[in-house]
């Protein structure tokens, strides 16, 4: 049986934590920030966890993560 390859686009965006949960950085935090509220920009600075519904799909993309 061949090895399962890591999806490189996912590896650059997602990180598997020791607990097994997967962290990611919010989108919409790079440019065009003048029109966004300060509260929104502050919230987007923090990392977030992949939702339970997408957890299995994300972990399949990172088999060796």
N, CA, C and O atoms as a Tripos MOL2 file, in Angstrom:
@<TRIPOS>MOLECULE
protein
  260   259    65     0     0
PROTEIN
NO_CHARGES

@<TRIPOS>ATOM
      1 N           0.8480   -1.1830    0.0000 N.3       1 UNK1
      2 CA          0.0000    0.0000    0.0000 C.3       1 UNK1
      3 C           0.8990    1.2550    0.0000 C.2       1 UNK1
      4 O           1.8270    1.3390    0.8050 O.2       1 UNK1
      5 N           0.6370    2.2290   -0.8900 N.am      2 UNK2
      6 CA          1.5010    3.4140   -0.9530 C.3       2 UNK2
      7 C           1.2670    4.3440    0.2400 C.2       2 UNK2
      8 O           0.2290    4.3000    0.9010 O.2       2 UNK2
      9 N           2.2690    5.1810    0.4850 N.am      3 UNK3
     10 CA          2.1460    6.1750    1.5440 C.3       3 UNK3
     11 C           1.1120    7.2180    1.1410 C.2       3 UNK3
     12 O           0.8950    7.4550   -0.0470 O.2       3 UNK3
     13 N           0.4780    7.8380    2.1220 N.am      4 UNK4
     14 CA         -0.4790    8.9100    1.8570 C.3       4 UNK4
     15 C           0.2890   10.2260    1.8630 C.2       4 UNK4
     16 O           0.9780   10.5380    2.8340 O.2       4 UNK4
     17 N           0.1770   10.9910    0.7970 N.am      5 UNK5
     18 CA          0.8890   12.2560    0.7110 C.3       5 UNK5
     19 C           0.1000   13.3690    1.3910 C.2       5 UNK5
     20 O          -1.1310   13.3870    1.3670 O.2       5 UNK5
     21 N           0.8340   14.2910    1.9940 N.am      6 UNK6
     22 CA          0.2430   15.4760    2.6040 C.3       6 UNK6
     23 C          -0.1730   16.4360    1.4950 C.2       6 UNK6
     24 O           0.5660   16.6340    0.5310 O.2       6 UNK6
     25 N          -1.3550   17.0290    1.6320 N.am      7 UNK7
     26 CA         -1.8080   18.0490    0.6900 C.3       7 UNK7
     27 C          -1.0600   19.3360    1.0370 C.2       7 UNK7
     28 O          -1.3310   19.9430    2.0720 O.2       7 UNK7
     29 N          -0.1280   19.7580    0.1910 N.am      8 UNK8
     30 CA          0.7800   20.8420    0.5290 C.3       8 UNK8
     31 C           0.0690   22.1740    0.7500 C.2       8 UNK8
     32 O           0.5040   22.9700    1.5820 O.2       8 UNK8
     33 N          -1.0080   22.4290    0.0250 N.am      9 UNK9
     34 CA         -1.7310   23.6840    0.2340 C.3       9 UNK9
     35 C          -2.3320   23.7250    1.6360 C.2       9 UNK9
     36 O          -2.3900   24.7890    2.2540 O.2       9 UNK9
     37 N          -2.7800   22.5760    2.1430 N.am     10 UNK10
     38 CA         -3.3270   22.5110    3.4990 C.3      10 UNK10
     39 C          -2.2210   22.6290    4.5350 C.2      10 UNK10
     40 O          -2.4160   23.2560    5.5760 O.2      10 UNK10
     41 N          -1.0660   22.0370    4.2680 N.am     11 UNK11
     42 CA          0.0470   22.0680    5.2130 C.3      11 UNK11
     43 C           0.5320   23.4970    5.4570 C.2      11 UNK11
     44 O           1.0170   23.8170    6.5420 O.2      11 UNK11
     45 N           0.3970   24.3600    4.4310 N.am     12 UNK12
     46 CA          0.8320   25.7430    4.5750 C.3      12 UNK12
     47 C          -0.1750   26.5700    5.3790 C.2      12 UNK12
     48 O           0.1780   27.6240    5.9080 O.2      12 UNK12
     49 N          -1.4050   26.1110    5.4750 N.am     13 UNK13
     50 CA         -2.4640   26.8940    6.1030 C.3      13 UNK13
     51 C          -2.9160   26.3430    7.4470 C.2      13 UNK13
     52 O          -3.4060   27.0980    8.2870 O.2      13 UNK13
     53 N          -2.7620   25.0560    7.6620 N.am     14 UNK14
     54 CA         -3.2860   24.3950    8.8600 C.3      14 UNK14
     55 C          -2.1530   23.8060    9.6820 C.2      14 UNK14
     56 O          -1.1040   23.4450    9.1470 O.2      14 UNK14
     57 N          -2.3760   23.7130   10.9990 N.am     15 UNK15
     58 CA         -1.3850   23.0990   11.8750 C.3      15 UNK15
     59 C          -2.0970   22.1790   12.8480 C.2      15 UNK15
     60 O          -3.0490   22.5820   13.5170 O.2      15 UNK15
     61 N          -1.6260   20.9340   12.9240 N.am     16 UNK16
     62 CA         -2.2190   19.9660   13.8290 C.3      16 UNK16
     63 C          -1.5720   20.1130   15.2020 C.2      16 UNK16
     64 O          -0.3470   20.0730   15.3140 O.2      16 UNK16
     65 N          -2.3780   20.2810   16.2410 N.am     17 UNK17
     66 CA         -1.8900   20.4680   17.5950 C.3      17 UNK17
     67 C          -1.7410   19.0980   18.2720 C.2      17 UNK17
     68 O          -2.3240   18.1210   17.8020 O.2      17 UNK17
     69 N          -0.9740   19.0080   19.3660 N.am     18 UNK18
     70 CA         -0.8020   17.7230   20.0610 C.3      18 UNK18
     71 C          -2.1250   17.1090   20.5240 C.2      18 UNK18
     72 O          -2.2380   15.8880   20.6360 O.2      18 UNK18
     73 N          -3.1200   17.9490   20.7930 N.am     19 UNK19
     74 CA         -4.4250   17.4480   21.2220 C.3      19 UNK19
     75 C          -5.1930   16.8000   20.0680 C.2      19 UNK19
     76 O          -6.1820   16.1020   20.2910 O.2      19 UNK19
     77 N          -4.7260   17.0370   18.8140 N.am     20 UNK20
     78 CA         -5.4010   16.4840   17.6470 C.3      20 UNK20
     79 C          -6.2580   17.5040   16.9230 C.2      20 UNK20
     80 O          -6.6800   17.2720   15.7900 O.2      20 UNK20
     81 N          -6.5190   18.6410   17.5740 N.am     21 UNK21
     82 CA         -7.3150   19.6870   16.9230 C.3      21 UNK21
     83 C          -6.4490   20.4130   15.8950 C.2      21 UNK21
     84 O          -5.2210   20.3710   15.9680 O.2      21 UNK21
     85 N          -7.1000   21.0810   14.9330 N.am     22 UNK22
     86 CA         -6.3830   21.7270   13.8390 C.3      22 UNK22
     87 C          -6.6340   23.2280   13.8960 C.2      22 UNK22
     88 O          -7.7780   23.6800   13.9310 O.2      22 UNK22
     89 N          -5.5350   23.9990   13.9060 N.am     23 UNK23
     90 CA         -5.6010   25.4470   13.9830 C.3      23 UNK23
     91 C          -5.4020   26.0730   12.6120 C.2      23 UNK23
     92 O          -4.7490   25.4930   11.7440 O.2      23 UNK23
     93 N          -5.9700   27.2650   12.4210 N.am     24 UNK24
     94 CA         -5.7700   28.0070   11.1730 C.3      24 UNK24
     95 C          -5.8460   29.4940   11.4540 C.2      24 UNK24
     96 O          -6.3110   29.9090   12.5150 O.2      24 UNK24
     97 N          -5.3910   30.2930   10.5070 N.am     25 UNK25
     98 CA         -5.4620   31.7450   10.6280 C.3      25 UNK25
     99 C          -6.6680   32.2480    9.8400 C.2      25 UNK25
    100 O          -6.9750   31.7360    8.7630 O.2      25 UNK25
    101 N          -7.3380   33.2420   10.3810 N.am     26 UNK26
    102 CA         -8.5150   33.8040    9.7320 C.3      26 UNK26
    103 C          -8.1820   34.4520    8.3870 C.2      26 UNK26
    104 O          -7.0880   34.9840    8.1980 O.2      26 UNK26
    105 N          -9.1180   34.4020    7.4760 N.am     27 UNK27
    106 CA         -9.0040   35.1150    6.2090 C.3      27 UNK27
    107 C          -9.4390   36.5730    6.4180 C.2      27 UNK27
    108 O          -9.9250   36.9300    7.4910 O.2      27 UNK27
    109 N          -9.2630   37.4010    5.3980 N.am     28 UNK28
    110 CA         -9.7020   38.8170    5.3760 C.3      28 UNK28
    111 C          -8.9440   39.6830    6.3640 C.2      28 UNK28
    112 O          -9.5010   40.6600    6.8640 O.2      28 UNK28
    113 N          -7.6780   39.3560    6.6650 N.am     29 UNK29
    114 CA         -6.9230   40.1560    7.6310 C.3      29 UNK29
    115 C          -5.6670   40.7670    7.0050 C.2      29 UNK29
    116 O          -4.8070   41.2610    7.7350 O.2      29 UNK29
    117 N          -5.5390   40.7490    5.6850 N.am     30 UNK30
    118 CA         -4.3030   41.1890    5.0440 C.3      30 UNK30
    119 C          -4.3730   42.5980    4.4620 C.2      30 UNK30
    120 O          -3.4790   43.4110    4.6980 O.2      30 UNK30
    121 N          -5.4220   42.8920    3.7080 N.am     31 UNK31
    122 CA         -5.4900   44.2040    3.0540 C.3      31 UNK31
    123 C          -6.9310   44.6750    3.0350 C.2      31 UNK31
    124 O          -7.8320   43.9430    3.4470 O.2      31 UNK31
    125 N          -7.1540   45.8860    2.5630 N.am     32 UNK32
    126 CA         -8.4740   46.5410    2.5930 C.3      32 UNK32
    127 C          -9.0040   46.6100    4.0260 C.2      32 UNK32
    128 O         -10.1810   46.3520    4.2810 O.2      32 UNK32
    129 N          -8.1090   46.9640    4.9570 N.am     33 UNK33
    130 CA         -8.4740   46.9610    6.3730 C.3      33 UNK33
    131 C          -9.1540   48.2520    6.8160 C.2      33 UNK33
    132 O          -9.7390   48.3030    7.8980 O.2      33 UNK33
    133 N          -9.0820   49.2990    5.9890 N.am     34 UNK34
    134 CA         -9.6500   50.5850    6.3820 C.3      34 UNK34
    135 C         -11.1670   50.5050    6.5380 C.2      34 UNK34
    136 O         -11.7400   51.2090    7.3690 O.2      34 UNK34
    137 N         -11.8110   49.6700    5.7610 N.am     35 UNK35
    138 CA        -13.2670   49.5630    5.8170 C.3      35 UNK35
    139 C         -13.7780   48.5890    6.8590 C.2      35 UNK35
    140 O         -14.9890   48.4300    7.0090 O.2      35 UNK35
    141 N         -12.8940   47.9400    7.5740 N.am     36 UNK36
    142 CA        -13.3040   46.9490    8.5810 C.3      36 UNK36
    143 C         -13.2390   47.5750    9.9630 C.2      36 UNK36
    144 O         -12.4160   48.4540   10.2210 O.2      36 UNK36
    145 N         -14.1060   47.1180   10.8410 N.am     37 UNK37
    146 CA        -14.1330   47.6700   12.1960 C.3      37 UNK37
    147 C         -12.9100   47.2050   12.9820 C.2      37 UNK37
    148 O         -12.3080   46.1780   12.6700 O.2      37 UNK37
    149 N         -12.5580   47.9700   13.9960 N.am     38 UNK38
    150 CA        -11.4120   47.6230   14.8420 C.3      38 UNK38
    151 C         -11.6570   46.2880   15.5410 C.2      38 UNK38
    152 O         -10.7370   45.4850   15.6990 O.2      38 UNK38
    153 N         -12.8810   46.0590   15.9500 N.am     39 UNK39
    154 CA        -13.2500   44.8060   16.6260 C.3      39 UNK39
    155 C         -13.0480   43.5980   15.7050 C.2      39 UNK39
    156 O         -12.5530   42.5510   16.1240 O.2      39 UNK39
    157 N         -13.4420   43.7720   14.4480 N.am     40 UNK40
    158 CA        -13.2840   42.6990   13.4590 C.3      40 UNK40
    159 C         -11.8120   42.4060   13.2030 C.2      40 UNK40
    160 O         -11.4030   41.2460   13.1470 O.2      40 UNK40
    161 N         -11.0170   43.4670   13.0490 N.am     41 UNK41
    162 CA         -9.5800   43.2910   12.7860 C.3      41 UNK41
    163 C          -8.8860   42.6160   13.9630 C.2      41 UNK41
    164 O          -8.0040   41.7790   13.7710 O.2      41 UNK41
    165 N          -9.2820   42.9790   15.1760 N.am     42 UNK42
    166 CA         -8.6900   42.3950   16.3800 C.3      42 UNK42
    167 C          -9.0330   40.9070   16.4690 C.2      42 UNK42
    168 O          -8.1860   40.0940   16.8380 O.2      42 UNK42
    169 N         -10.2560   40.5590   16.1350 N.am     43 UNK43
    170 CA        -10.6970   39.1620   16.2000 C.3      43 UNK43
    171 C          -9.9730   38.3050   15.1690 C.2      43 UNK43
    172 O          -9.7160   37.1250   15.4090 O.2      43 UNK43
    173 N          -9.6460   38.8920   14.0280 N.am     44 UNK44
    174 CA         -8.9800   38.1420   12.9660 C.3      44 UNK44
    175 C          -7.4930   37.9080   13.2320 C.2      44 UNK44
    176 O          -6.8580   37.1090   12.5440 O.2      44 UNK44
    177 N          -6.9340   38.6040   14.2310 N.am     45 UNK45
    178 CA         -5.5280   38.3810   14.5810 C.3      45 UNK45
    179 C          -5.3220   37.0300   15.2380 C.2      45 UNK45
    180 O          -4.2550   36.4270   15.1180 O.2      45 UNK45
    181 N          -6.3460   36.5570   15.9340 N.am     46 UNK46
    182 CA         -6.2160   35.3150   16.6820 C.3      46 UNK46
    183 C          -6.3680   34.1050   15.7690 C.2      46 UNK46
    184 O          -7.0530   34.1660   14.7480 O.2      46 UNK46
    185 N          -5.7270   33.0120   16.1460 N.am     47 UNK47
    186 CA         -5.8940   31.7530   15.4270 C.3      47 UNK47
    187 C          -7.2290   31.1390   15.8500 C.2      47 UNK47
    188 O          -7.7670   31.4710   16.9060 O.2      47 UNK47
    189 N          -7.7480   30.2550   15.0280 N.am     48 UNK48
    190 CA         -9.0140   29.5990   15.3380 C.3      48 UNK48
    191 C          -8.8690   28.1070   15.0790 C.2      48 UNK48
    192 O          -7.9080   27.6710   14.4460 O.2      48 UNK48
    193 N          -9.8160   27.3330   15.5660 N.am     49 UNK49
    194 CA         -9.8000   25.8950   15.3550 C.3      49 UNK49
    195 C         -10.8110   25.5190   14.2810 C.2      49 UNK49
    196 O         -11.8630   26.1460   14.1520 O.2      49 UNK49
    197 N         -10.4790   24.4860   13.5130 N.am     50 UNK50
    198 CA        -11.3820   23.9630   12.4920 C.3      50 UNK50
    199 C         -12.6140   23.4050   13.2090 C.2      50 UNK50
    200 O         -12.4860   22.7860   14.2650 O.2      50 UNK50
    201 N         -13.7960   23.6170   12.6480 N.am     51 UNK51
    202 CA        -15.0260   23.1500   13.2810 C.3      51 UNK51
    203 C         -15.0990   21.6250   13.2630 C.2      51 UNK51
    204 O         -14.4170   20.9720   12.4710 O.2      51 UNK51
    205 N         -15.9050   21.0790   14.1150 N.am     52 UNK52
    206 CA        -16.0480   19.6260   14.2290 C.3      52 UNK52
    207 C         -16.5100   18.9780   12.9340 C.2      52 UNK52
    208 O         -16.1270   17.8510   12.6170 O.2      52 UNK52
    209 N         -17.3440   19.7090   12.1840 N.am     53 UNK53
    210 CA        -17.8710   19.1720   10.9330 C.3      53 UNK53
    211 C         -16.7670   19.0020    9.8900 C.2      53 UNK53
    212 O         -16.8420   18.1110    9.0440 O.2      53 UNK53
    213 N         -15.7390   19.8600    9.9510 N.am     54 UNK54
    214 CA        -14.6530   19.8210    8.9680 C.3      54 UNK54
    215 C         -13.3970   19.1380    9.4930 C.2      54 UNK54
    216 O         -12.4100   19.0100    8.7680 O.2      54 UNK54
    217 N         -13.4270   18.7010   10.7460 N.am     55 UNK55
    218 CA        -12.2410   18.1270   11.3900 C.3      55 UNK55
    219 C         -11.7070   16.9060   10.6330 C.2      55 UNK55
    220 O         -10.5030   16.8040   10.3990 O.2      55 UNK55
    221 N         -12.5840   15.9890   10.2530 N.am     56 UNK56
    222 CA        -12.1570   14.7590    9.5690 C.3      56 UNK56
    223 C         -11.5490   15.0830    8.2020 C.2      56 UNK56
    224 O         -10.5370   14.4990    7.8170 O.2      56 UNK56
    225 N         -12.1620   16.0050    7.4790 N.am     57 UNK57
    226 CA        -11.6620   16.3810    6.1510 C.3      57 UNK57
    227 C         -10.2810   17.0100    6.2610 C.2      57 UNK57
    228 O          -9.3880   16.7060    5.4710 O.2      57 UNK57
    229 N         -10.1090   17.8880    7.2430 N.am     58 UNK58
    230 CA         -8.8200   18.5660    7.4240 C.3      58 UNK58
    231 C          -7.7440   17.5890    7.8570 C.2      58 UNK58
    232 O          -6.6050   17.6990    7.4030 O.2      58 UNK58
    233 N          -8.0640   16.6410    8.7150 N.am     59 UNK59
    234 CA         -7.0420   15.6910    9.1730 C.3      59 UNK59
    235 C          -6.6350   14.7160    8.0780 C.2      59 UNK59
    236 O          -5.5150   14.2050    8.0950 O.2      59 UNK59
    237 N          -7.5300   14.4470    7.1200 N.am     60 UNK60
    238 CA         -7.1610   13.6080    5.9720 C.3      60 UNK60
    239 C          -6.1680   14.3290    5.0720 C.2      60 UNK60
    240 O          -5.3520   13.6870    4.4100 O.2      60 UNK60
    241 N          -6.2300   15.6680    5.0430 N.am     61 UNK61
    242 CA         -5.2900   16.4370    4.2390 C.3      61 UNK61
    243 C          -3.8960   16.4490    4.8710 C.2      61 UNK61
    244 O          -2.9010   16.6650    4.1800 O.2      61 UNK61
    245 N          -3.8270   16.2170    6.1850 N.am     62 UNK62
    246 CA         -2.5660   16.2580    6.9210 C.3      62 UNK62
    247 C          -2.2840   14.9100    7.5830 C.2      62 UNK62
    248 O          -2.2810   14.8380    8.8120 O.2      62 UNK62
    249 N          -2.0520   13.8590    6.8340 N.am     63 UNK63
    250 CA         -1.8970   12.5430    7.4250 C.3      63 UNK63
    251 C          -0.6570   12.4010    8.3060 C.2      63 UNK63
    252 O          -0.6600   11.6210    9.2590 O.2      63 UNK63
    253 N           0.4040   13.1530    7.9920 N.am     64 UNK64
    254 CA          1.6440   13.0440    8.7580 C.3      64 UNK64
    255 C           1.8480   14.2600    9.6460 C.2      64 UNK64
    256 O           2.9260   14.4550   10.2060 O.2      64 UNK64
    257 N           0.7890   15.0940    9.7750 N.am     65 UNK65
    258 CA          0.8790   16.3730   10.4410 C.3      65 UNK65
    259 C           1.2800   16.3150   11.8410 C.2      65 UNK65
    260 O           1.3860   17.3520   12.4960 O.2      65 UNK65
@<TRIPOS>BOND
     1     1     2 1
     2     2     3 1
     3     3     4 2
     4     3     5 am
     5     5     6 1
     6     6     7 1
     7     7     8 2
     8     7     9 am
     9     9    10 1
    10    10    11 1
    11    11    12 2
    12    11    13 am
    13    13    14 1
    14    14    15 1
    15    15    16 2
    16    15    17 am
    17    17    18 1
    18    18    19 1
    19    19    20 2
    20    19    21 am
    21    21    22 1
    22    22    23 1
    23    23    24 2
    24    23    25 am
    25    25    26 1
    26    26    27 1
    27    27    28 2
    28    27    29 am
    29    29    30 1
    30    30    31 1
    31    31    32 2
    32    31    33 am
    33    33    34 1
    34    34    35 1
    35    35    36 2
    36    35    37 am
    37    37    38 1
    38    38    39 1
    39    39    40 2
    40    39    41 am
    41    41    42 1
    42    42    43 1
    43    43    44 2
    44    43    45 am
    45    45    46 1
    46    46    47 1
    47    47    48 2
    48    47    49 am
    49    49    50 1
    50    50    51 1
    51    51    52 2
    52    51    53 am
    53    53    54 1
    54    54    55 1
    55    55    56 2
    56    55    57 am
    57    57    58 1
    58    58    59 1
    59    59    60 2
    60    59    61 am
    61    61    62 1
    62    62    63 1
    63    63    64 2
    64    63    65 am
    65    65    66 1
    66    66    67 1
    67    67    68 2
    68    67    69 am
    69    69    70 1
    70    70    71 1
    71    71    72 2
    72    71    73 am
    73    73    74 1
    74    74    75 1
    75    75    76 2
    76    75    77 am
    77    77    78 1
    78    78    79 1
    79    79    80 2
    80    79    81 am
    81    81    82 1
    82    82    83 1
    83    83    84 2
    84    83    85 am
    85    85    86 1
    86    86    87 1
    87    87    88 2
    88    87    89 am
    89    89    90 1
    90    90    91 1
    91    91    92 2
    92    91    93 am
    93    93    94 1
    94    94    95 1
    95    95    96 2
    96    95    97 am
    97    97    98 1
    98    98    99 1
    99    99   100 2
   100    99   101 am
   101   101   102 1
   102   102   103 1
   103   103   104 2
   104   103   105 am
   105   105   106 1
   106   106   107 1
   107   107   108 2
   108   107   109 am
   109   109   110 1
   110   110   111 1
   111   111   112 2
   112   111   113 am
   113   113   114 1
   114   114   115 1
   115   115   116 2
   116   115   117 am
   117   117   118 1
   118   118   119 1
   119   119   120 2
   120   119   121 am
   121   121   122 1
   122   122   123 1
   123   123   124 2
   124   123   125 am
   125   125   126 1
   126   126   127 1
   127   127   128 2
   128   127   129 am
   129   129   130 1
   130   130   131 1
   131   131   132 2
   132   131   133 am
   133   133   134 1
   134   134   135 1
   135   135   136 2
   136   135   137 am
   137   137   138 1
   138   138   139 1
   139   139   140 2
   140   139   141 am
   141   141   142 1
   142   142   143 1
   143   143   144 2
   144   143   145 am
   145   145   146 1
   146   146   147 1
   147   147   148 2
   148   147   149 am
   149   149   150 1
   150   150   151 1
   151   151   152 2
   152   151   153 am
   153   153   154 1
   154   154   155 1
   155   155   156 2
   156   155   157 am
   157   157   158 1
   158   158   159 1
   159   159   160 2
   160   159   161 am
   161   161   162 1
   162   162   163 1
   163   163   164 2
   164   163   165 am
   165   165   166 1
   166   166   167 1
   167   167   168 2
   168   167   169 am
   169   169   170 1
   170   170   171 1
   171   171   172 2
   172   171   173 am
   173   173   174 1
   174   174   175 1
   175   175   176 2
   176   175   177 am
   177   177   178 1
   178   178   179 1
   179   179   180 2
   180   179   181 am
   181   181   182 1
   182   182   183 1
   183   183   184 2
   184   183   185 am
   185   185   186 1
   186   186   187 1
   187   187   188 2
   188   187   189 am
   189   189   190 1
   190   190   191 1
   191   191   192 2
   192   191   193 am
   193   193   194 1
   194   194   195 1
   195   195   196 2
   196   195   197 am
   197   197   198 1
   198   198   199 1
   199   199   200 2
   200   199   201 am
   201   201   202 1
   202   202   203 1
   203   203   204 2
   204   203   205 am
   205   205   206 1
   206   206   207 1
   207   207   208 2
   208   207   209 am
   209   209   210 1
   210   210   211 1
   211   211   212 2
   212   211   213 am
   213   213   214 1
   214   214   215 1
   215   215   216 2
   216   215   217 am
   217   217   218 1
   218   218   219 1
   219   219   220 2
   220   219   221 am
   221   221   222 1
   222   222   223 1
   223   223   224 2
   224   223   225 am
   225   225   226 1
   226   226   227 1
   227   227   228 2
   228   227   229 am
   229   229   230 1
   230   230   231 1
   231   231   232 2
   232   231   233 am
   233   233   234 1
   234   234   235 1
   235   235   236 2
   236   235   237 am
   237   237   238 1
   238   238   239 1
   239   239   240 2
   240   239   241 am
   241   241   242 1
   242   242   243 1
   243   243   244 2
   244   243   245 am
   245   245   246 1
   246   246   247 1
   247   247   248 2
   248   247   249 am
   249   249   250 1
   250   250   251 1
   251   251   252 2
   252   251   253 am
   253   253   254 1
   254   254   255 1
   255   255   256 2
   256   255   257 am
   257   257   258 1
   258   258   259 1
   259   259   260 2
@<TRIPOS>SUBSTRUCTURE
     1 UNK1         2 RESIDUE 1 A UNK
     2 UNK2         6 RESIDUE 1 A UNK
     3 UNK3        10 RESIDUE 1 A UNK
     4 UNK4        14 RESIDUE 1 A UNK
     5 UNK5        18 RESIDUE 1 A UNK
     6 UNK6        22 RESIDUE 1 A UNK
     7 UNK7        26 RESIDUE 1 A UNK
     8 UNK8        30 RESIDUE 1 A UNK
     9 UNK9        34 RESIDUE 1 A UNK
    10 UNK10       38 RESIDUE 1 A UNK
    11 UNK11       42 RESIDUE 1 A UNK
    12 UNK12       46 RESIDUE 1 A UNK
    13 UNK13       50 RESIDUE 1 A UNK
    14 UNK14       54 RESIDUE 1 A UNK
    15 UNK15       58 RESIDUE 1 A UNK
    16 UNK16       62 RESIDUE 1 A UNK
    17 UNK17       66 RESIDUE 1 A UNK
    18 UNK18       70 RESIDUE 1 A UNK
    19 UNK19       74 RESIDUE 1 A UNK
    20 UNK20       78 RESIDUE 1 A UNK
    21 UNK21       82 RESIDUE 1 A UNK
    22 UNK22       86 RESIDUE 1 A UNK
    23 UNK23       90 RESIDUE 1 A UNK
    24 UNK24       94 RESIDUE 1 A UNK
    25 UNK25       98 RESIDUE 1 A UNK
    26 UNK26      102 RESIDUE 1 A UNK
    27 UNK27      106 RESIDUE 1 A UNK
    28 UNK28      110 RESIDUE 1 A UNK
    29 UNK29      114 RESIDUE 1 A UNK
    30 UNK30      118 RESIDUE 1 A UNK
    31 UNK31      122 RESIDUE 1 A UNK
    32 UNK32      126 RESIDUE 1 A UNK
    33 UNK33      130 RESIDUE 1 A UNK
    34 UNK34      134 RESIDUE 1 A UNK
    35 UNK35      138 RESIDUE 1 A UNK
    36 UNK36      142 RESIDUE 1 A UNK
    37 UNK37      146 RESIDUE 1 A UNK
    38 UNK38      150 RESIDUE 1 A UNK
    39 UNK39      154 RESIDUE 1 A UNK
    40 UNK40      158 RESIDUE 1 A UNK
    41 UNK41      162 RESIDUE 1 A UNK
    42 UNK42      166 RESIDUE 1 A UNK
    43 UNK43      170 RESIDUE 1 A UNK
    44 UNK44      174 RESIDUE 1 A UNK
    45 UNK45      178 RESIDUE 1 A UNK
    46 UNK46      182 RESIDUE 1 A UNK
    47 UNK47      186 RESIDUE 1 A UNK
    48 UNK48      190 RESIDUE 1 A UNK
    49 UNK49      194 RESIDUE 1 A UNK
    50 UNK50      198 RESIDUE 1 A UNK
    51 UNK51      202 RESIDUE 1 A UNK
    52 UNK52      206 RESIDUE 1 A UNK
    53 UNK53      210 RESIDUE 1 A UNK
    54 UNK54      214 RESIDUE 1 A UNK
    55 UNK55      218 RESIDUE 1 A UNK
    56 UNK56      222 RESIDUE 1 A UNK
    57 UNK57      226 RESIDUE 1 A UNK
    58 UNK58      230 RESIDUE 1 A UNK
    59 UNK59      234 RESIDUE 1 A UNK
    60 UNK60      238 RESIDUE 1 A UNK
    61 UNK61      242 RESIDUE 1 A UNK
    62 UNK62      246 RESIDUE 1 A UNK
    63 UNK63      250 RESIDUE 1 A UNK
    64 UNK64      254 RESIDUE 1 A UNK
    65 UNK65      258 RESIDUE 1 A UNK
